[in-house]
Amino acid sequence: MTEDLGYGWQGDLIDLPAYLKRIGHDGDLAPTDGTLRALHRAHTTTIPFENLEIMLGRPVDLSLDAVQAKLVERPRGGYCFEHNRLFAAVLEKLGYEVTAMSGRVTLGARGTRPSTHALLHVRPPGRSRDEPAWLCDVGFGAGPLEPLRFRDGEEVEQDGWGFRLQKGRTVATWSPVTVGWELHQRGPDGWVQRHTFATNETFRIDFDVLNHYVSTSPRSPFTTRPFTQKFSSDALHVLDGTKLTTTRPDGTAETRALTPEELPETLATYFGIVLEAEDVPRLITFLRR
């Protein structure tokens, strides 16, 4: 057995047929731009974003076996570290060059935010370094539906949803700067910076460290309430605590409040998440507490 030195994404261990069945992809698997776009769209619109393990009192395990068992076999969802752990292994298996990065979620806020988001820098094999690679972000929960090219200022329209990738700006002019990027998303009031990131390589062990903070710190937004998202071409469903919001590409939104007892059915209906029988009272108790 070859010693695992922590590099790469263990694509040789992925159950590719099970993954493809889970996301409903039966098309071409040649490592091309077209395949990447198709896989990204299928993954994003099939596997939901969710943090429910934290509410249920269990650790978030990023081993590939655990991520496959949860996101592919059960099926459940996960947050960015789980999604991109899985997607990176799939792409590596297919022959893409995959590098992970970490990002700072801003959502329009000013000031420095911690690195708590995972993204992927992906290039088809044999692609010239003079051609832009792709930004893949299947783990944010709100798109994009397909990857974005690393082209400064490029705006894309994906089934009515707008995204823009641009070179980042720095405020600390006294400091050496690593070239960074910003992903913007179009909302009802215009463009909003969603997150910033540098193209420095992030490894699996870095995912473990970041995941520990996100899943355990009382300062993490994911330890205080359930947060689930399901994105599609025509709607973004978000469950934030006991508030369910559906947003359309044109910016119109509908929101309604739920009781804790309504959450299990809501999770199944809107997000495709079916809890184990013993987890239903756990989640309701967490919300009531």
N, C-alpha and C positions, 0 to 999 in steps of 0.2 A: 504494500500500500504506500502511495506517495504521501509524504508529509504535507499537511495543509499549512501553508505559510501565510494565509490570510489574503492572498492576492486573487483577483478575479471573483467570479460570481457562482462558481460551481455548476455551470451549465450542464456538465455531464451527469448531474444528479437529478435534473428536472424530468418530471413525467410529462413530456410534451403532448402526447395524445390526450391526456386528461385535461391539461390546460386548454388546449384548442377546443375541446368539447365544452368546457366551462364557458368560454367566451363566444362560442358559436362560430369559430372561424374554420372554414373548410377550403380556403383558397390557396393561392401560391405561397410557398415558404422560402423561395429563393431570397437571399438577403439583399433586397433592393429597397429603394425609396417607397415604392408602392406597397410592398409587403409591410414595411414599418408603419406606414400610415394606416393600413387596414388593421393591423394588430393593436395599435394604439387606440383607435376608435372603438374596436370591439372590447378591449379591456376596460376602457374608461366608462363605457355605457353598460357594462355588465356587472362588474365587481364593485360594490359600494364602498364608500369611505365610512369608517365607523371606529369608535373608541370604546366599545362596550365591555371589552375584557377588563378594563380598569374599573368600571362600575360593578362588575361581577366579582371583583376581588382576586383576579388572576393576573400574573405577569404577562407582558407582551413578549413572546418568544420569537426572535428573528432567525432562528435556524431554518434552513431551507425546508427541512421535513415539516416543521411546525407551520411555516407559512403556507406550504402546499396543502397540508391537512385542513387548515382553516379557510383559506380563500378559494381553494379549488374543490376540495372533496366535500365539505360539510353542507352547503356552501355558506360562508359568512363573508365579511369584508374586513377591512383593516385601514390603518392610516399610512402616511407616506412611506415610512421605513419598510413596512410589510409589502405594500404594492410595488415599490421600486426594487426591493430585494427579489421579488418574484419575476418582475418584468426584465430585470437585468440578466437573470439566469436564463430566461427564455431567449433573449436576444443573443447572448453569448453562445448558447447552444446552436443557434441558427447561423452563426458566423459573423455577427456584427462586432465592431469595436465599441466597447461600452466603458465609459468612465463615469463614476458617480460624483456628485457635487452636493454641497449643502447650501441652503438658502435662508434668508432672514425674511420672515413673513411680516409685511408692513401694513397692507390693506389701507394704504393712504396715510398712515400715521407718520409723524415726524420723530426723529431720534433713532438711536441705534437699538435694534432688536436682536435677540440671540439667534444663533443658527439652529433652527428646529425643523427645517424642511429638507427633504431629499429630492434631488432631480438627477436626470441622466443626460450625458453628452454622448451621442450615438453617431457612428459613421459606418456606412456600408463597407464591406471589405474591398480593398484595392482602390478606394476613392482617393483622389489627389488631395493633398493637404491644402491646395489652393482653392478647393471648393468648400463651401460651408458645411459643417456638420449639422445635426439635428438636436434640438432640445426636446426631450421627452419628459412629460410630467403627468404620469398616470395616477399619482398618489395625492393630489390636492383635493379631489372630490368635486371640483367645479370646472373641470376642463383644463386645458383645451381638449377638443375632440381628437385632434391630430397633432403631430409634432410641428414645431416651428423651426425654420432655418435660422442659423446664427448669422443674420444679416441685420446690421444696425438700422433700426427704424422701420423694419418691415411690419406692415399691418396685414392681418389675415381676417377674413370673414368665413366662419365655419357654421353653416346652417343658421345664420342670423346672429351668432355669438361673435364678438369682436375681441381680438387679442393683438398685442403689439410687443415686440422684443426689441430692445434698444440698449446701446452701451450705457453703462452706469455713470453717474456723476458723483463726485466726492465733495464733502464739506470740509474735511480736514486737509486743507491745502498745505499744511506744514509737514505732512506725513507722506512717506513713499506709498504709492497706491498700486495695488494689484488690479489689473483691468477687470472690471465687473460688468454685470448685465442687470437689466431690470425687465421683469415681465409685467405688462399692464393689461388690464381687462376693462372692456367697455361696460359701463353701467348706465343707469337711467340719467345720471347727471354728467356723463362724459367719462374720460379715461381715468382709471384709478391704478396706481402702482400696487401690484399684488405682492411681489416679493423681489428681493435683490439677491444676487449671488455672484461669486467669483468662480472662475473655471479651475480652481485648485482641485486636485484629485482627493476624493474621500473614499475610505476603504470600509470593508465590512465591520471592522472593529470600531471605527468611528460611528457607524450606525448604532452599535451597541451602546456606546457612551451617550449619544444624543437621545436614544430611545429611553434610556434609564431616567434622564431628566424629564422628558416629556410625559412619561407614564407614572412617575412617582412624586415629582415636586409639587407642593401645594401652590406654587406660583405658576404651574403649567395650566393653561386653559382646559386641557383634556382630563384633568383629575377632578373637576368640579361638577360636571354634568355630562349626560349623554350628548354626543354630537355625531350625527350621521348625514351623509349626502349621497344623492344619486343623480348623475348627470346624463342627459340625453340630448338629441338634436332639438327637441321642442320644449324641454322643461328641466329646471334644476329644483329638486326636492331637498329641503334642509330640515332636519329635526334638531333643534337646539334646546336641550332640556325637555320641556313639555310644549314647545311651540313649533308647529309645523308650518313651513313657508314654501310655497311653490312659485318660482319666478320663471317668466317666459323670456325668449330672446329679445322681445321689444321692451323689456324692463317692467312690464306689469307684474304684480305680485299679489298673492292671496295668502293670508296668515290666519291660523286658528289655534286656539289653546286646547290642550288635551289634558285629560286626567291621567295620573300614572297608570291606571288600569287599562287605558286605551293604547299604551305604547306598544305592547307585543303585537297586536293586530296591525297597528300602523307600520311597524317595522317590516312585517311580512308583506303588506299591501303595496307600500310605496318604495321599499328598499330591497325587497327580496331576501330579507334576513329573518330566518325562522329560528327562534331561540329553543334550546333544549328545555324540556319541561321543568327541570329543577332551576333553570336560570330565570324563569318568569317571575316567581316571587322575590328572588334576589334583586332584580332590577326595580321592581315596584317598591320594595323596602328601601333601597338606596334613594329613590326619588322622594319618598315620604320622609325620610330622615333628613 
